[in-house]
Amino acid sequence: MHKYIIMGPQGCGKGTQAKMLADAFDLVHISVGDIFRWNVQAHTKLAAKIKRIMAAGKLVDDEIVDQIVQNRLDEHDWNFGFILDGFPRNATQAEFFLESYDVDAVIHIDVPDDIVVARALARRKCAKCGLDYNLMHHRPETEGVCDVCGGELVTREDDTEQALRKRLHDYKTKTEPTLELFEGKELVIHVDGDGTMEQVQAQIREALNLPPA
């Protein structure tokens, strides 16, 4: 069983890398951001609050995030392991996680700020089926139209330059310091995220001693 956390600022490619690992090794990809967006789309009780916080580029309250992650992990559908994407975001969340779960490694993807912002601003999502695109490396055949279902490609509400800069600041001041906690337990591997998806994935697998693609 493999249990991983993947970290890095939004736009670094951690979601893509997590999905690639999950598909290759039968892991459950638990994306906190996707759970937030599902709540918004499903108009749950948390939806209005989450939507307001995300649109402002702020981080959702610790209590809400902790409960969402705990509820998801308590489903115990991760027979071969999981890769947790978007959590923890600060030291309090990290300590909460380590009290209840162990982890094999923390994957940290390093990418320069300007590249992070450019990548995030190029993101699009199908409003119908939810498929992700990025206009820098995964463009649809017809501009603005999903290749799979023909749905409209939209920009996420939280993908504005102002919100992105705010999230980068929060990441550097609140999330990145949690790496020290994981470093103390010798769990962190660092990879250079300024490359192709395949190059970054190869670095991750080599660092984790996993079979190459």
Sequence and secondary structure as in RCSB ss.txt:
>XXXX:A:sequence
MHKYIIMGPQGCGKGTQAKMLADAFDLVHISVGDIFRWNVQAHTKLAAKIKRIMAAGKLVDDEIVDQIVQNRLDE
HDWNFGFILDGFPRNATQAEFFLESYDVDAVIHIDVPDDIVVARALARRKCAKCGLDYNLMHHRPETEGVCDVCG
GELVTREDDTEQALRKRLHDYKTKTEPTLELFEGKELVIHVDGDGTMEQVQAQIREALNLPPA
>XXXX:A:secstr
 EEEEEE  TTSSHHHHHHHHHHHHT EEEEHHHHHHHHHHHT TTHHHHHHHHHTT    HHHHHHHHHHHHTT
   TTEEEEES   SHHHHHHHHHH   SEEEEEE  HHHHHHHHHTEEEETTT  EEETTTB  SSTTB TTT 
 BEE  TT SHHHHHHHHHHIIIIITTHHHHHHHTT EEEEE SS HHHHHHHHHHHTT    
